[in-house]
Structures are given as C-alpha cells and as structure tokens.
C-alpha cells in the first residue's frame, strides 16, 4: 500500500511520522526518568537524608542546562554539526509558505472549537498524570502502609507502564493510519481507549483492599493516560501544519495549568475528604477527555490557510 498522505497534513508522511515518533520517545524518556526517581530518592533519603536529593537534582539540572546551551541551536543553519547538503535537504523538506502574523495566528486559535476541545482534553490528561508525579508516593505510604523502600519501588511501576504507553500510543495510531488511511479514527480511537482505560482503572485501584492489585490497576491507568500523549501532540501537527508550534503552545499551556491545579487541589481534597475523592477527580476528568476526543477530527486543518489571504 502506498504511503498515506492525509489532505489535512501539509508535509510528507515520512517527516510527520518521524516527528510523532520523536515526540513519543521524548515523552517516554520523561516518564522513564520519573520512574527511576522514586527509587533513587528513597535510597538517597535513607542513606544521606532528605536534603540530599534536592542538591543532587539541582546540580543535574544546571549541568543539563549548560549542555543544552552549548549544543542546541534554534535552526540547523546555525549548528556546526550540520553541513551545507544537510541544510539544503532540511530546507527542502520543510518547504516555504507565507508567514502569518502573530495576531492572525492567535485569532484563528481562539476561534477554533477543535483547539479548545484538544486543550481541555490535555488539561484533563495533565491533571490526572500530576497525581502520580506528585502525590502517589505519599498515597502509598499513608493509605497503603508501604515503608520507604517499598514506596520507592511501587511508585515507579505506574510510570514504567507510562513509558510503554508513550511508545505504544503513537505507534498504534500511525499503524492504524497507514492501513486505513483514516486520520480521524486513527487519532480519536486510540485516545478514547486510553482515557476510558484510565477512567475505569483509577476507581478500581482506589477502592481495592489488595495493595498489589491496586498498584497494578494504577499502572494500567497510567498506561492508558500515556497512550493519549503521542496522539495529542500528533494532532497539533495534523491540524496546525506550519503553525503547529502555536497550536502546541496553546494545548501545553492548558496541560501545565491542569498539572499545577492538581498538585495544590489534591492536598485540600485529601485533608478534607480523604484519598478516594482525590482519585475520583482524575477518573472523572479522564472520562470527560474521552468524550471530548469524540468531537476532535484530526483530518480538519485549522483555518490558517484562509487567514493567509485575509
């Protein structure tokens, strides 16, 4: 079967697929780092005290920032490791299209129902994931009675499942697209399945009396949440085209807002109502996100092309 080229996507299938795979790998790397962190932190606290992890992570962050500053460039044209032939090939593959003014871009974004649906769905995802990044270790100790060493191990399992979900979501969606040619369903169904899986597994895990079974269900929930990540970022490419950066920025702003709210609100919910309600909230948000994705059509580009002629 020849490579699928959706009419909604303005760049080649190979380039788009490579970009989606890169997004999946980067998110998987983030979850992998998060999975190792509880084990490492538990070891450092037990051996050197609770302040040590903060100093070590601060040093790692500063070192990485320095490495990034020295290596990264905004354009391949300014990178010393890219030769003239490679610059020419990159430029040809990206193509050139008329520039859009910033005011035009954001007017189109604000007027796009699809962008709002995608952003709110990503808010739901990020809120739900933030529980596992910030509060899950404390939940395991307070509600499940795990000691420090057990917490370090079992807090990492959902995030390890998330690594698999990150890689699987984009891969499944792209395989579906290549075989069916239906971009809308290739994105929509994978995301809906992931969100429904999370929405169902979180309350089961919360209400279970078996701690091991609970952790397994929470792992399935995070796997489901991460199935949706590659799809969400792929849609920003599908519908945004040359303006995918602006679409991504809008979606990610909603996501970061959700994560910030989750970190603070969970404390109040646990203090006043206990852990079950704190987990029922992300369960409900996950199911809401599944409903929102039923209205998202990745084959419909945002109205940037019309804005160029306005």
Rosetta blueprint (number, residue, H / E / L):
1 X L
2 X L
3 X L
4 X L
5 X L
6 X L
7 X L
8 X L
9 X L
10 X L
11 X L
12 X L
13 X H
14 X H
15 X H
16 X H
17 X H
18 X H
19 X H
20 X H
21 X H
22 X H
23 X H
24 X H
25 X H
26 X H
27 X H
28 X H
29 X H
30 X H
31 X H
32 X H
33 X H
34 X H
35 X H
36 X H
37 X H
38 X H
39 X H
40 X H
41 X H
42 X H
43 X H
44 X H
45 X H
46 X H
47 X H
48 X H
49 X L
50 X L
51 X L
52 X H
53 X H
54 X H
55 X H
56 X H
57 X H
58 X H
59 X H
60 X H
61 X H
62 X H
63 X H
64 X H
65 X H
66 X H
67 X H
68 X H
69 X H
70 X H
71 X H
72 X L
73 X L
74 X L
75 X L
76 X H
77 X H
78 X H
79 X L
80 X L
81 X L
82 X L
83 X L
84 X H
85 X H
86 X H
87 X H
88 X H
89 X H
90 X H
91 X H
92 X H
93 X H
94 X H
95 X L
96 X L
97 X L
98 X L
99 X L
100 X L
101 X L
102 X H
103 X H
104 X H
105 X H
106 X H
107 X H
108 X H
109 X H
110 X H
111 X L
112 X L
113 X H
114 X H
115 X H
116 X H
117 X H
118 X H
119 X H
120 X H
121 X H
122 X H
123 X H
124 X H
125 X H
126 X H
127 X H
128 X H
129 X H
130 X H
131 X H
132 X H
133 X H
134 X H
135 X H
136 X H
137 X H
138 X H
139 X H
140 X H
141 X H
142 X H
143 X L
144 X L
145 X L
146 X L
147 X L
148 X H
149 X H
150 X H
151 X H
152 X H
153 X H
154 X H
155 X H
156 X H
157 X H
158 X H
159 X H
160 X H
161 X H
162 X H
163 X H
164 X H
165 X H
166 X H
167 X H
168 X H
169 X H
170 X H
171 X H
172 X H
173 X H
174 X H
175 X H
176 X H
177 X H
178 X H
179 X H
180 X H
181 X L
182 X L
183 X H
184 X H
185 X H
186 X H
187 X H
188 X H
189 X H
190 X H
191 X H
192 X H
193 X H
194 X H
195 X H
196 X H
197 X H
198 X H
199 X H
200 X H
201 X H
202 X H
203 X H
204 X H
205 X H
206 X H
207 X H
208 X L
209 X L
210 X L
211 X H
212 X H
213 X H
214 X H
215 X H
216 X H
217 X H
218 X H
219 X H
220 X H
221 X H
222 X H
223 X H
224 X H
225 X H
226 X H
227 X H
228 X H
229 X H
230 X H
231 X H
232 X H
233 X H
234 X H
235 X H
236 X H
237 X H
238 X H
239 X H
240 X H
241 X H
242 X H
243 X H
244 X H
245 X H
246 X H
247 X H
248 X H
249 X H
250 X H
251 X H
252 X H
253 X H
254 X H
255 X H
256 X H
257 X H
258 X H
259 X H
260 X H
261 X H
262 X H
263 X H
264 X H
265 X H
266 X H
267 X H
268 X H
269 X H
270 X H
271 X H
272 X H
273 X H
274 X L
275 X H
276 X H
277 X H
278 X H
279 X H
280 X H
281 X H
282 X H
283 X H
284 X H
285 X H
286 X H
287 X H
288 X H
289 X H
290 X H
291 X H
292 X H
293 X H
294 X L
295 X L
296 X L
297 X L
298 X L
299 X L
300 X L
301 X L
302 X L
303 X L
304 X H
305 X H
306 X H
307 X H
308 X H
309 X L
310 X L
